[in-house]
C-alpha cells in the first residue's frame, strides 16, 4: 500500500513517477474550452464599444466585418456561453438529486467556498510574506473556488443585462421602463470589463504563469494530472484517495503526444488572445488618461 505521508510544505519535492491520474472528465474539458473561447469572443467584440476613441477599436470592428458583424459574433458567443452555463447548472441539479444536497455543496469535492478556505487563504497570505508554512490543499483551492463562483455571478449580472440589451423591444412590451436599459448598459459594460481584467490577469497567472506552472498548465485541456503534482500541490486529496483505496481507479495513461500538442495549442491560443485583450485595454485607458 502506498504511503500517505504528506510532502513537506514549500517547493515541489516529489519525483516524477510517470503515473497520471484523471482530474477532469472529457465533457468538463470541452465545456471549459468552449467557455474560454466564447468569453474571448465576447470580449474582443464588446471592447470596441467601451473604447470607441482608439485606433485599435476601429481596426477590430473592421476585422469583424463592421458593427453588424461584431454584434453577430458577440451574440453567437453569448448564446453558446449561456447554453454551456445552463448545461452545467442542470448537471449540478442532477448531482444534487442523485447524491444529496450536502454531498454536492459541502466537503473536499465541492466547489462551494467553505470556512476552511478562509483559514487556508490566511495561511497562504502568511506564507507569501515568509511568516508561516505553505498550507496543504485538497482537490480545489480557495482561488479555484473563487473563479468558479465568479462565473455564476458574472453570468447572472452580465448575462442578465445582456439579454435586456439584446431584446429591448420584447422587454419593453412587458413594461420594462427605458431607464432600466440605460442602467443595464452601464452594468453590462463595466462588469464585463471587470471580468475581462480578472480572467486575463489573476486567473491566467494562477492557472498558467505562476512559477510552478509556467509557461502553461495543460491539465484542464488533457484532464490528466501527473502524480508528483497531485502529491505536492494537493497533498490532502492524495492522502484521502490513498486512504480510501480509490487512487488506483483514477490512474490513466499519460497524455499522448497528439493530445499534449493540441492542449498546448489551445492553451497558447487562449493565453495569447487574453493577454492581447489586456494590452488593448491598457492602451485604451492610457490614451483616455493622457490624451
N, C-alpha and C positions, 0 to 999 in steps of 0.2 A: 504494500500500500504506500502511496506517495506521502511524503512528509507534509504536514500542514503548517510548518514553521513559516512565519511571515518574514519577508525580507526586511532588512533594516531600512529605516527612513532615510530619504535623501536620494542620491543618484541611483541609476539603474545598476543592479547587482547581479541579475540572473543571466546565465549564458543562454545563447540561442540553441534550443534543443532540436529545432526543425519541426516541432509539432505546432499545429494550428488548431484553433477552436472557433466554432461558429458563434458570431456575435449578433449578426443581423440576418434575417430571412431575405430571400430574393425580392419579395414584394416590398419589404421595407426599404431596401436599397433603391428599387425602382421609384418608389414614391419620393424618396429624398432627392434623387436626381431630377425628377420631373419638377418637384417643388423648387429646387435650386435654379433651374434654367427658366422656369416661368417667372420666378421672382426677379431674376436678372432682366428678363424681357420687359416686365412691368417697369422696372427701374429705369432702363435706358430709354423707353418710350415716354415715360412720365416726366423725367427730369427736365426736358426742354421747356415744359410749361412753367417750371419753377425758376428757370434761369434763361428767360427768352432774350435777354440783353447780351448774351455771349455768342461768340462765333461758333463754338462747338455745338451749341443748341441748334443753330440753323443747319449745320452740317449733318447732325444726327437726323433731324427731321427730313432732310433731303435724302439721306441714306434709306430711310424707311418709306420713301415714296410720298412725302408730304404729310400734312397733319392728318389727313384721312387715313393714310396707310399706317401712321404711327398709332392712331386711335384703334384701328382694326387689330393690329398686333397686340396692343395693350389689353383690349377686351378679350381676345382669344386666350392670352396668357392668364388673365384674371379668372376667366371661366374655368380653365383647366386647373388652376390653383385651388379654386373653391371646390371643384369636384374631388380633387385629391384630399383636401381637408375633410370634406363630408364623408368620404370613404373611411378615413381614419376615425372619425367620430363614431361611425357605425361599428367599426371594429372594436372600439373601446366599449361601446354599449353591449356588443355581443360577448366580449370577455367578462363584463360585469355579470351578465345573465348566466354565463357558464361557470365562472369561478367565484362569484360573490363580490360585492362592493368592496369589502375590506381587503381582499386579496389583490385587487387591481389598484386601489388607491393608496395602499399602505405597504410597507415592507421594502426590502432591498431591491426588488424588481420593479418598483413603481417609479414613474417619472414625476410624481407629485412631490413637491418640496415638503420636508418633514423637519421637526425640531432638531434632529441630529445634523441636518445640513447647515443650520446656523452655527452649531458648535464646530463643525468641520471648516466652515468658512473662516471663523475666528482663528482657529488653529493655523489655517493656511496663511492668513494675513501675518500672524506671528512668525511663521516660518519664512515668509518673504523678507522680513526685516531681521532675520537671524536671532529671534527670541524664542524659538521652540523647534521641535522636530516636525518633519513633514508628516501631515496626517495621512492615515491609511483610508483609502476609499473603497467603496463597494462597486456594484455594477454601474451605477450612474453617479457622477459627481454633482456638486451643487450648481456648477456653472452650466452643465449639460441640462439639468432640470430647468434652470432659468431660461435657457434658449428654447426649450420645449414649450414651457408655459407662455413665453413671449409670442409664440406662433398663435396661440389661442387669442391672446389679447389683440394682436395685430389683425387677425382675420376678422374679428368682430368689429373692431374700430375702423380699419382701413377698408375691409370688405363691405361693411355696412354703409359707410359713407360713399364708397364707390358705386354701390347699387343705386343709391339715391341719385347720384350724378349721371349714371348710365341711362336710367329710365325716368327722367324728370316728369314727362307727361303722365306716365302711369301713376306716379306718386301724387302728383298734383290733382289728378282726378279723384283721388281718395282723400283730398282735403289737406294735404301737407302744404303749409304756407311757404311762400317764396323765401323768407329769411332763413328757413331751415337749410335750403340749398346753399346759401352763402356760407353758413357755418360748416356744412358738410365739405365745401370746397377747401376751407382753411384746415379742417381736421384731416382730410384725406391727404393733402399735400405735406403738411408738417409732420404728421405721424408717419407717413411713408418715408420722408427724409430722415427721421429718427431711426426707423427700422433699417434703412439702407446703410446709414452710418454705423449702426451697431453690428449688423451682419458682416459687412465687408471690412471691419476693423477688429472688434473684440472677438467675434465668432471665428473669423478667419485665423486670428492669432492663436486662440485656444485650440482650434482644430488642426492647424497646419504649420503655423510659423513659430510656435514656441520651440525652444531648443530640443526638447525630447522628440518632436515630430518633424522638424524642419528637414526638407522643404515641403513635405506633404504627408498626411496620414491617409492612407487609401482604404482603411478598414470599412468605412461607410460605403465604399464602392465595391469592394470584394466580399465584404461580410465576414472576413476571416481575420482572427487576431492571433499573432504568434504567442507562444506560451510565455516567453520571457516578458512580454509586455503585460500579459494578464497578471503574472506574478508581481511585477514591480509597480504597475500603475493602478491595479485593482486587487490588492492582496486579500482584502476581506472576501471578495467574490471567489477568488481562487480557493481560499481555505474553506469556504462554505461548500463549494462544489466538490471538493475532496472529501469533506466530512459526510456529505450526502451521497457519495459514490455516483455522482452524475457527471463528473468531469469527462470520463471516457466517452459517454454518449454524445458529447458535443465535439469530439475530435473530428476533424475533416482534413482532406488532402490540402496541401499548400496551394495557393493560387497558381494557376497555370500561367506560363509566360504571356499568352494572349490576353487572359483576363487581367493580369497585372498591368500590361501595356494599356489596355482600354481604360482601366481605373485611373492610371496616371494621365492619360489624355483628357478624360472627362474632368478630373480634378484640376488639371492645369488650365483647361478652358474656363472653368468656373472661377479660379483664382485670378486669371488674367483679366477677365471681364469685370470681376468685382473690384479689383484694385484700380482698373481703368475708370470705373464709375466714381470711386473715391477721389481720384486725381481730377476728374471733371468737376466734381462738387467743390473741391478745394479752389480750383481756378475760378469757378463761378462766384464763390464767396469773396475771393481775393479781389476780383475785378469789380465787385459791387462796393467793397470797402474802400478801395484805393482809386476808384475812377474819378 
